[in-house]
Amino acid sequence: MNTSFPNLAYAHDQLLKFLDTTPPSQPTALFALGNKLWMLHDFTTDHQALKEVIRKFKGQGSQLVTASPDDEKGYKHKSTFTHAGG
C-alpha cells in the first residue's frame, strides 16, 4: 500500500527469492494489499504455482492512507477481503 513502482519491483524480486529458499514442504499462501486484501493463492507447497501467480499479478493502485478512521464519524468495520479468482 502506498508503494512506489521501484519498491514494488524490489518486493516482487525478493518474494521470488524467498520462494527459492523456503523448504518445499513449507505451505505458503500469497496475499496482496491495495484498496482491498487479495488472496492470490491459498496455502500450497507448489512453489512453481506461487511463482506463476507472482509473475501474472499486475497489482492495483491504492489511495494514500493519511489518517486513521474516526469512530465518531460513523466508521464501521467492513471486511474488504476478496479472492483474486472471483
Phi and psi in degrees as GROMACS dihedral restraints (atoms count N, CA, C in turn):
[ dihedral_restraints ]
;  ai    aj    ak    al  type     phi  dphi    fc
    3     4     5     6     1    59.1    20    10
    4     5     6     7     1    37.9    20    10
    6     7     8     9     1  -111.1    20    10
    7     8     9    10     1   134.5    20    10
    9    10    11    12     1   -73.1    20    10
   10    11    12    13     1   159.8    20    10
   12    13    14    15     1   -57.7    20    10
   13    14    15    16     1   -46.4    20    10
   15    16    17    18     1   -58.4    20    10
   16    17    18    19     1   -36.5    20    10
   18    19    20    21     1   -70.4    20    10
   19    20    21    22     1   -34.9    20    10
   21    22    23    24     1   -65.5    20    10
   22    23    24    25     1   -42.0    20    10
   24    25    26    27     1   -62.7    20    10
   25    26    27    28     1   -41.1    20    10
   27    28    29    30     1   -62.9    20    10
   28    29    30    31     1   -45.6    20    10
   30    31    32    33     1   -60.7    20    10
   31    32    33    34     1   -41.2    20    10
   33    34    35    36     1   -57.5    20    10
   34    35    36    37     1   -50.5    20    10
   36    37    38    39     1   -63.4    20    10
   37    38    39    40     1   -40.2    20    10
   39    40    41    42     1   -67.1    20    10
   40    41    42    43     1   -35.0    20    10
   42    43    44    45     1   -65.8    20    10
   43    44    45    46     1   -41.3    20    10
   45    46    47    48     1   -63.4    20    10
   46    47    48    49     1   -41.1    20    10
   48    49    50    51     1   -64.3    20    10
   49    50    51    52     1   -40.2    20    10
   51    52    53    54     1   -57.7    20    10
   52    53    54    55     1   -44.5    20    10
   54    55    56    57     1   -66.2    20    10
   55    56    57    58     1   -29.3    20    10
   57    58    59    60     1   -70.7    20    10
   58    59    60    61     1   -26.1    20    10
   60    61    62    63     1  -102.3    20    10
   61    62    63    64     1    -9.0    20    10
   63    64    65    66     1   -78.3    20    10
   64    65    66    67     1   135.6    20    10
   66    67    68    69     1   -56.0    20    10
   67    68    69    70     1   138.3    20    10
   69    70    71    72     1   -58.2    20    10
   70    71    72    73     1   -22.9    20    10
   72    73    74    75     1   -86.2    20    10
   73    74    75    76     1    -3.5    20    10
   75    76    77    78     1   -83.4    20    10
   76    77    78    79     1   110.5    20    10
   78    79    80    81     1   -63.4    20    10
   79    80    81    82     1   134.8    20    10
   81    82    83    84     1  -136.2    20    10
   82    83    84    85     1   141.2    20    10
   84    85    86    87     1  -120.3    20    10
   85    86    87    88     1   156.8    20    10
   87    88    89    90     1  -120.6    20    10
   88    89    90    91     1   131.9    20    10
   90    91    92    93     1  -129.6    20    10
   91    92    93    94     1   153.7    20    10
   93    94    95    96     1  -130.8    20    10
   94    95    96    97     1   145.3    20    10
   96    97    98    99     1  -119.2    20    10
   97    98    99   100     1   122.2    20    10
   99   100   101   102     1  -135.5    20    10
  100   101   102   103     1  -122.3    20    10
  102   103   104   105     1   -73.9    20    10
  103   104   105   106     1   -16.3    20    10
  105   106   107   108     1  -137.9    20    10
  106   107   108   109     1   166.8    20    10
  108   109   110   111     1   -93.1    20    10
  109   110   111   112     1   121.1    20    10
  111   112   113   114     1  -108.6    20    10
  112   113   114   115     1   129.6    20    10
  114   115   116   117     1   -87.8    20    10
  115   116   117   118     1   111.9    20    10
  117   118   119   120     1   -83.5    20    10
  118   119   120   121     1   -34.6    20    10
  120   121   122   123     1  -158.2    20    10
  121   122   123   124     1   135.2    20    10
  123   124   125   126     1   -71.0    20    10
  124   125   126   127     1   171.9    20    10
  126   127   128   129     1   -56.3    20    10
  127   128   129   130     1   132.5    20    10
  129   130   131   132     1  -155.8    20    10
  130   131   132   133     1   160.5    20    10
  132   133   134   135     1  -103.3    20    10
  133   134   135   136     1     4.6    20    10
  135   136   137   138     1   -86.9    20    10
  136   137   138   139     1    89.3    20    10
  138   139   140   141     1   -67.2    20    10
  139   140   141   142     1   -27.6    20    10
  141   142   143   144     1   -65.4    20    10
  142   143   144   145     1   -39.8    20    10
  144   145   146   147     1   -63.9    20    10
  145   146   147   148     1   -40.2    20    10
  147   148   149   150     1   -65.1    20    10
  148   149   150   151     1   -42.6    20    10
  150   151   152   153     1   -63.1    20    10
  151   152   153   154     1   -37.6    20    10
  153   154   155   156     1   -64.6    20    10
  154   155   156   157     1   -41.0    20    10
  156   157   158   159     1   -62.9    20    10
  157   158   159   160     1   -42.2    20    10
  159   160   161   162     1   -62.1    20    10
  160   161   162   163     1   -43.4    20    10
  162   163   164   165     1   -64.2    20    10
  163   164   165   166     1   -34.9    20    10
  165   166   167   168     1   -84.1    20    10
  166   167   168   169     1   -24.2    20    10
  168   169   170   171     1   -72.3    20    10
  169   170   171   172     1   125.4    20    10
  171   172   173   174     1  -100.1    20    10
  172   173   174   175     1    -7.9    20    10
  174   175   176   177     1    82.2    20    10
  175   176   177   178     1  -179.2    20    10
  177   178   179   180     1  -152.5    20    10
  178   179   180   181     1   135.9    20    10
  180   181   182   183     1   -68.2    20    10
  181   182   183   184     1   158.9    20    10
  183   184   185   186     1  -139.4    20    10
  184   185   186   187     1   154.5    20    10
  186   187   188   189     1   -76.7    20    10
  187   188   189   190     1   151.1    20    10
  189   190   191   192     1   -63.0    20    10
  190   191   192   193     1   135.7    20    10
  192   193   194   195     1   -97.9    20    10
  193   194   195   196     1   112.5    20    10
  195   196   197   198     1  -112.0    20    10
  196   197   198   199     1   -11.3    20    10
  198   199   200   201     1  -155.2    20    10
  199   200   201   202     1   160.6    20    10
  201   202   203   204     1   -80.8    20    10
  202   203   204   205     1   152.3    20    10
  204   205   206   207     1   -60.7    20    10
  205   206   207   208     1   146.7    20    10
  207   208   209   210     1  -108.3    20    10
  208   209   210   211     1   111.3    20    10
  210   211   212   213     1   -57.4    20    10
  211   212   213   214     1   -32.9    20    10
  213   214   215   216     1   -68.4    20    10
  214   215   216   217     1   -14.5    20    10
  216   217   218   219     1   -98.8    20    10
  217   218   219   220     1    17.3    20    10
  219   220   221   222     1    86.4    20    10
  220   221   222   223     1    16.3    20    10
  222   223   224   225     1   -65.2    20    10
  223   224   225   226     1   133.1    20    10
  225   226   227   228     1  -126.8    20    10
  226   227   228   229     1   134.2    20    10
  228   229   230   231     1   -60.1    20    10
  229   230   231   232     1   129.4    20    10
  231   232   233   234     1  -138.0    20    10
  232   233   234   235     1   126.7    20    10
  234   235   236   237     1   -68.7    20    10
  235   236   237   238     1   137.0    20    10
  237   238   239   240     1  -116.2    20    10
  238   239   240   241     1    16.4    20    10
  240   241   242   243     1   -64.8    20    10
  241   242   243   244     1   128.0    20    10
  243   244   245   246     1  -136.8    20    10
  244   245   246   247     1   133.1    20    10
  246   247   248   249     1   -80.5    20    10
  247   248   249   250     1   128.3    20    10
  249   250   251   252     1   -62.3    20    10
  250   251   252   253     1   -23.6    20    10
  252   253   254   255     1   -80.3    20    10
  253   254   255   256     1    -5.1    20    10
